[in-house]
Amino acid sequence: MGQPIPPITARIEWCRQRSRQAGSEPEADSWQAEADGLRDAVMSRDHSEDYRLCSPEIRERYLLGLQDGIAMLQTTRVRQANHAAAPGIPQADSRIALNTRSGGR
């Protein structure tokens, strides 16, 4: 089984699918702008200036994607750092559990 898809990658693909299924061009553009913001977060870029002449709704969707993408990446980094710092915390050491049940000897 392969690696799980990172949440941000799944969200980008979801936005792209929504864009393709949109009932209007402005709706499709909004979904695409959100996907662009998410992708820019992954690439550590900020193209918000490129959206300054777009409608406020499309600019807001780009910024939503960018901000959500940054937050998703930070959350992933914190989880990875916590896991690396204390990899054994989620599960108790089975030897300790056995020793405790048998009187500690």
Secondary structure, 3 states (H helix, E strand, C coil): CCCCCCHHHHHHHHHHHHHHHCCCHHHHHHHHHHHHHHHHHHCCCCCHHHHCCCCHHHHHHHHHHHHHHHHHHHHHHHHHHHHHHCCCCCCCCHHHHHHHHCCCC
